[in-house]
């Protein structure tokens, strides 16, 4: 069974890492980011819900009278 030649692994991994780093740097440098982000006004809209207009009470089983 032949031996696995690992003498070129270091340069292969190093060159791959450097290439990926350069590619990612180029990708992010070519991306256009907004210089001054604008503030959006958030306005809450009031919706009429039927359960908001009347008072409801939730009875827990422990607060009910014992039978």
N, CA, C and O atoms as CSV, one atom per row, in Angstrom:
chain,resi,resn,atom,element,x,y,z
A,1,UNK,N,N,0.846,-1.173,0.000
A,1,UNK,CA,C,0.000,0.000,0.000
A,1,UNK,C,C,0.899,1.245,0.000
A,1,UNK,O,O,1.764,1.376,0.865
A,2,UNK,N,N,0.703,2.160,-0.960
A,2,UNK,CA,C,1.605,3.312,-1.050
A,2,UNK,C,C,1.332,4.327,0.065
A,2,UNK,O,O,0.220,4.431,0.582
A,3,UNK,N,N,2.355,5.049,0.405
A,3,UNK,CA,C,2.247,6.085,1.432
A,3,UNK,C,C,1.583,7.329,0.842
A,3,UNK,O,O,1.750,7.645,-0.336
A,4,UNK,N,N,0.833,8.017,1.684
A,4,UNK,CA,C,0.179,9.246,1.259
A,4,UNK,C,C,1.185,10.385,1.348
A,4,UNK,O,O,1.779,10.615,2.401
A,5,UNK,N,N,1.369,11.080,0.264
A,5,UNK,CA,C,2.335,12.175,0.221
A,5,UNK,C,C,1.670,13.442,0.768
A,5,UNK,O,O,0.786,14.011,0.127
A,6,UNK,N,N,2.098,13.876,1.945
A,6,UNK,CA,C,1.498,15.048,2.587
A,6,UNK,C,C,2.407,16.264,2.520
A,6,UNK,O,O,2.177,17.241,3.232
A,7,UNK,N,N,3.422,16.226,1.688
A,7,UNK,CA,C,4.374,17.335,1.639
A,7,UNK,C,C,3.762,18.595,1.021
A,7,UNK,O,O,4.227,19.700,1.298
A,8,UNK,N,N,2.744,18.450,0.202
A,8,UNK,CA,C,2.150,19.629,-0.446
A,8,UNK,C,C,0.908,20.144,0.265
A,8,UNK,O,O,0.307,21.123,-0.178
A,9,UNK,N,N,0.518,19.510,1.347
A,9,UNK,CA,C,-0.714,19.912,2.023
A,9,UNK,C,C,-0.615,21.297,2.622
A,9,UNK,O,O,-1.574,22.067,2.565
A,10,UNK,N,N,0.525,21.625,3.193
A,10,UNK,CA,C,0.658,22.920,3.859
A,10,UNK,C,C,0.489,24.062,2.869
A,10,UNK,O,O,-0.268,24.996,3.131
A,11,UNK,N,N,1.170,24.006,1.754
A,11,UNK,CA,C,1.087,25.081,0.766
A,11,UNK,C,C,-0.300,25.128,0.128
A,11,UNK,O,O,-0.777,26.204,-0.231
A,12,UNK,N,N,-0.946,23.986,-0.015
A,12,UNK,CA,C,-2.293,23.953,-0.579
A,12,UNK,C,C,-3.297,24.619,0.361
A,12,UNK,O,O,-4.111,25.436,-0.069
A,13,UNK,N,N,-3.235,24.270,1.628
A,13,UNK,CA,C,-4.156,24.852,2.616
A,13,UNK,C,C,-3.868,26.333,2.784
A,13,UNK,O,O,-4.798,27.133,2.889
A,14,UNK,N,N,-2.604,26.710,2.813
A,14,UNK,CA,C,-2.247,28.121,2.973
A,14,UNK,C,C,-2.700,28.941,1.775
A,14,UNK,O,O,-3.258,30.024,1.949
A,15,UNK,N,N,-2.478,28.461,0.596
A,15,UNK,CA,C,-2.887,29.223,-0.594
A,15,UNK,C,C,-4.404,29.300,-0.711
A,15,UNK,O,O,-4.936,30.321,-1.148
A,16,UNK,N,N,-5.100,28.250,-0.332
A,16,UNK,CA,C,-6.565,28.280,-0.349
A,16,UNK,C,C,-7.102,29.294,0.644
A,16,UNK,O,O,-8.035,30.035,0.332
A,17,UNK,N,N,-6.528,29.336,1.828
A,17,UNK,CA,C,-6.962,30.285,2.849
A,17,UNK,C,C,-6.707,31.724,2.408
A,17,UNK,O,O,-7.570,32.587,2.572
A,18,UNK,N,N,-5.558,31.977,1.864
A,18,UNK,CA,C,-5.238,33.331,1.397
A,18,UNK,C,C,-6.154,33.742,0.246
A,18,UNK,O,O,-6.609,34.885,0.189
A,19,UNK,N,N,-6.422,32.818,-0.664
A,19,UNK,CA,C,-7.310,33.117,-1.786
A,19,UNK,C,C,-8.721,33.417,-1.312
A,19,UNK,O,O,-9.350,34.358,-1.794
A,20,UNK,N,N,-9.218,32.633,-0.383
A,20,UNK,CA,C,-10.558,32.887,0.150
A,20,UNK,C,C,-10.620,34.213,0.887
A,20,UNK,O,O,-11.617,34.931,0.800
A,21,UNK,N,N,-9.568,34.538,1.607
A,21,UNK,CA,C,-9.536,35.816,2.318
A,21,UNK,C,C,-9.564,36.979,1.332
A,21,UNK,O,O,-10.305,37.942,1.531
A,22,UNK,N,N,-8.769,36.898,0.279
A,22,UNK,CA,C,-8.735,37.975,-0.719
A,22,UNK,C,C,-10.079,38.091,-1.427
A,22,UNK,O,O,-10.564,39.200,-1.652
A,23,UNK,N,N,-10.681,36.972,-1.775
A,23,UNK,CA,C,-11.984,37.009,-2.434
A,23,UNK,C,C,-13.059,37.633,-1.548
A,23,UNK,O,O,-13.886,38.410,-2.025
A,24,UNK,N,N,-13.048,37.297,-0.268
A,24,UNK,CA,C,-14.038,37.885,0.643
A,24,UNK,C,C,-13.794,39.377,0.844
A,24,UNK,O,O,-14.745,40.151,0.965
A,25,UNK,N,N,-12.532,39.783,0.879
A,25,UNK,CA,C,-12.225,41.204,0.997
A,25,UNK,C,C,-12.692,41.964,-0.238
A,25,UNK,O,O,-13.241,43.059,-0.119
A,26,UNK,N,N,-12.483,41.404,-1.400
A,26,UNK,CA,C,-12.958,42.049,-2.623
A,26,UNK,C,C,-14.482,42.104,-2.669
A,26,UNK,O,O,-15.067,43.101,-3.093
A,27,UNK,N,N,-15.103,41.038,-2.235
A,27,UNK,CA,C,-16.573,41.001,-2.253
A,27,UNK,C,C,-17.162,42.067,-1.334
A,27,UNK,O,O,-18.122,42.745,-1.700
A,28,UNK,N,N,-16.592,42.213,-0.147
A,28,UNK,CA,C,-17.135,43.210,0.778
A,28,UNK,C,C,-16.734,44.626,0.398
A,28,UNK,O,O,-17.464,45.570,0.701
A,29,UNK,N,N,-15.599,44.797,-0.253
A,29,UNK,CA,C,-15.190,46.152,-0.628
A,29,UNK,C,C,-16.008,46.674,-1.809
A,29,UNK,O,O,-16.168,47.886,-1.959
A,30,UNK,N,N,-16.521,45.784,-2.640
A,30,UNK,CA,C,-17.329,46.212,-3.777
A,30,UNK,C,C,-18.799,46.403,-3.414
A,30,UNK,O,O,-19.583,46.882,-4.234
A,31,UNK,N,N,-19.168,46.040,-2.222
A,31,UNK,CA,C,-20.566,46.178,-1.793
A,31,UNK,C,C,-20.840,47.618,-1.389
A,31,UNK,O,O,-20.035,48.229,-0.685
A,32,UNK,N,N,-21.958,48.161,-1.824
A,32,UNK,CA,C,-22.323,49.545,-1.500
A,32,UNK,C,C,-23.144,49.583,-0.217
A,32,UNK,O,O,-24.279,49.108,-0.180
A,33,UNK,N,N,-22.568,50.142,0.814
A,33,UNK,CA,C,-23.271,50.315,2.077
A,33,UNK,C,C,-23.839,51.719,2.145
A,33,UNK,O,O,-23.209,52.643,1.629
A,34,UNK,N,N,-24.991,51.927,2.753
A,34,UNK,CA,C,-25.525,53.287,2.874
A,34,UNK,C,C,-24.666,54.124,3.821
A,34,UNK,O,O,-24.266,53.659,4.888
A,35,UNK,N,N,-24.389,55.360,3.417
A,35,UNK,CA,C,-23.540,56.227,4.227
A,35,UNK,C,C,-24.268,56.709,5.483
A,35,UNK,O,O,-23.741,56.604,6.590
A,36,UNK,N,N,-25.462,57.231,5.307
A,36,UNK,CA,C,-26.252,57.675,6.455
A,36,UNK,C,C,-27.602,56.982,6.403
A,36,UNK,O,O,-28.447,57.347,5.587
A,37,UNK,N,N,-27.817,56.017,7.234
A,37,UNK,CA,C,-29.111,55.323,7.212
A,37,UNK,C,C,-30.228,56.248,7.664
A,37,UNK,O,O,-30.082,56.989,8.637
A,38,UNK,N,N,-31.319,56.198,6.965
A,38,UNK,CA,C,-32.451,57.046,7.316
A,38,UNK,C,C,-33.309,56.378,8.386
A,38,UNK,O,O,-33.433,55.155,8.437
A,39,UNK,N,N,-33.887,57.204,9.228
A,39,UNK,CA,C,-34.730,56.710,10.314
A,39,UNK,C,C,-36.173,56.630,9.820
A,39,UNK,O,O,-36.732,57.606,9.321
A,40,UNK,N,N,-36.744,55.476,9.969
A,40,UNK,CA,C,-38.131,55.293,9.572
A,40,UNK,C,C,-39.027,55.508,10.781
A,40,UNK,O,O,-38.767,54.986,11.866
A,41,UNK,N,N,-40.072,56.275,10.580
A,41,UNK,CA,C,-41.001,56.496,11.678
A,41,UNK,C,C,-41.934,55.294,11.802
A,41,UNK,O,O,-42.522,54.830,10.825
A,42,UNK,N,N,-42.045,54.815,13.018
A,42,UNK,CA,C,-42.890,53.660,13.275
A,42,UNK,C,C,-44.158,54.165,13.948
A,42,UNK,O,O,-44.132,54.661,15.075
A,43,UNK,N,N,-45.244,54.030,13.243
A,43,UNK,CA,C,-46.531,54.467,13.793
A,43,UNK,C,C,-47.398,53.235,14.032
A,43,UNK,O,O,-47.628,52.429,13.131
A,44,UNK,N,N,-47.859,53.116,15.238
A,44,UNK,CA,C,-48.715,51.978,15.544
A,44,UNK,C,C,-50.149,52.313,15.139
A,44,UNK,O,O,-50.673,53.382,15.452
A,45,UNK,N,N,-50.745,51.393,14.455
A,45,UNK,CA,C,-52.125,51.596,14.036
A,45,UNK,C,C,-53.046,50.948,15.052
A,45,UNK,O,O,-52.853,49.801,15.454
A,46,UNK,N,N,-54.041,51.702,15.452
A,46,UNK,CA,C,-54.997,51.213,16.435
A,46,UNK,C,C,-56.086,50.430,15.713
A,46,UNK,O,O,-56.801,50.972,14.870
A,47,UNK,N,N,-56.200,49.169,16.047
A,47,UNK,CA,C,-57.258,48.348,15.459
A,47,UNK,C,C,-58.300,48.057,16.533
A,47,UNK,O,O,-57.982,47.830,17.701
A,48,UNK,N,N,-59.530,48.072,16.101
A,48,UNK,CA,C,-60.624,47.794,17.034
A,48,UNK,C,C,-60.792,46.296,17.192
A,48,UNK,O,O,-61.075,45.570,16.239
A,49,UNK,N,N,-60.611,45.869,18.404
A,49,UNK,CA,C,-60.785,44.447,18.703
A,49,UNK,C,C,-61.989,44.318,19.635
A,49,UNK,O,O,-62.151,45.132,20.543
A,50,UNK,N,N,-62.821,43.328,19.429
A,50,UNK,CA,C,-64.047,43.247,20.234
A,50,UNK,C,C,-63.773,43.010,21.707
A,50,UNK,O,O,-64.580,43.404,22.549
A,51,UNK,N,N,-62.655,42.377,22.042
A,51,UNK,CA,C,-62.409,42.087,23.444
A,51,UNK,C,C,-61.784,43.272,24.177
A,51,UNK,O,O,-61.648,43.230,25.400
A,52,UNK,N,N,-61.401,44.328,23.457
A,52,UNK,CA,C,-60.845,45.494,24.131
A,52,UNK,C,C,-61.937,46.410,24.666
A,52,UNK,O,O,-61.706,47.152,25.621
A,53,UNK,N,N,-63.108,46.369,24.071
A,53,UNK,CA,C,-64.154,47.298,24.482
A,53,UNK,C,C,-64.908,46.840,25.727
A,53,UNK,O,O,-65.532,47.666,26.392
A,54,UNK,N,N,-64.871,45.590,26.051
A,54,UNK,CA,C,-65.593,45.119,27.232
A,54,UNK,C,C,-64.629,44.503,28.235
A,54,UNK,O,O,-63.557,44.014,27.877
A,55,UNK,N,N,-65.028,44.539,29.474
A,55,UNK,CA,C,-64.195,44.020,30.541
A,55,UNK,C,C,-64.462,42.531,30.690
A,55,UNK,O,O,-65.610,42.110,30.829
A,56,UNK,N,N,-63.419,41.751,30.663
A,56,UNK,CA,C,-63.586,40.314,30.840
A,56,UNK,C,C,-62.737,39.868,32.013
A,56,UNK,O,O,-61.688,40.445,32.299
A,57,UNK,N,N,-63.196,38.862,32.668
A,57,UNK,CA,C,-62.470,38.317,33.800
A,57,UNK,C,C,-62.205,36.845,33.538
A,57,UNK,O,O,-63.088,36.101,33.111
A,58,UNK,N,N,-60.981,36.446,33.801
A,58,UNK,CA,C,-60.615,35.049,33.636
A,58,UNK,C,C,-60.594,34.417,35.017
A,58,UNK,O,O,-59.873,34.870,35.906
A,59,UNK,N,N,-61.374,33.386,35.188
A,59,UNK,CA,C,-61.458,32.719,36.473
A,59,UNK,C,C,-60.474,31.568,36.509
A,59,UNK,O,O,-60.503,30.691,35.645
A,60,UNK,N,N,-59.632,31.568,37.472
A,60,UNK,CA,C,-58.769,30.426,37.635
A,60,UNK,C,C,-59.496,29.367,38.456
A,60,UNK,O,O,-60.355,29.710,39.269
A,61,UNK,N,N,-59.182,28.115,38.267
A,61,UNK,CA,C,-59.910,27.059,38.992
A,61,UNK,C,C,-59.762,27.165,40.498
A,61,UNK,O,O,-60.651,26.730,41.231
A,62,UNK,N,N,-58.672,27.727,40.976
A,62,UNK,CA,C,-58.484,27.815,42.435
A,62,UNK,C,C,-59.315,28.933,43.065
A,62,UNK,O,O,-59.610,28.880,44.259
A,63,UNK,N,N,-59.698,29.944,42.279
A,63,UNK,CA,C,-60.470,31.039,42.850
A,63,UNK,C,C,-61.973,30.793,42.838
A,63,UNK,O,O,-62.734,31.551,43.439
A,64,UNK,N,N,-62.399,29.742,42.158
A,64,UNK,CA,C,-63.827,29.425,42.123
A,64,UNK,C,C,-64.258,28.835,43.470
A,64,UNK,O,O,-63.455,28.191,44.145
A,65,UNK,N,N,-65.510,29.049,43.862
A,65,UNK,CA,C,-65.964,28.466,45.128
A,65,UNK,C,C,-65.978,26.941,45.065
A,65,UNK,O,O,-66.271,26.340,44.031
A,66,UNK,N,N,-65.662,26.360,46.168
A,66,UNK,CA,C,-65.638,24.897,46.205
A,66,UNK,C,C,-67.054,24.361,46.266
A,66,UNK,O,O,-67.942,24.964,46.868
A,67,UNK,N,N,-67.241,23.238,45.644
A,67,UNK,CA,C,-68.593,22.683,45.598
A,67,UNK,C,C,-68.725,21.522,46.551
A,67,UNK,O,O,-69.796,20.924,46.652
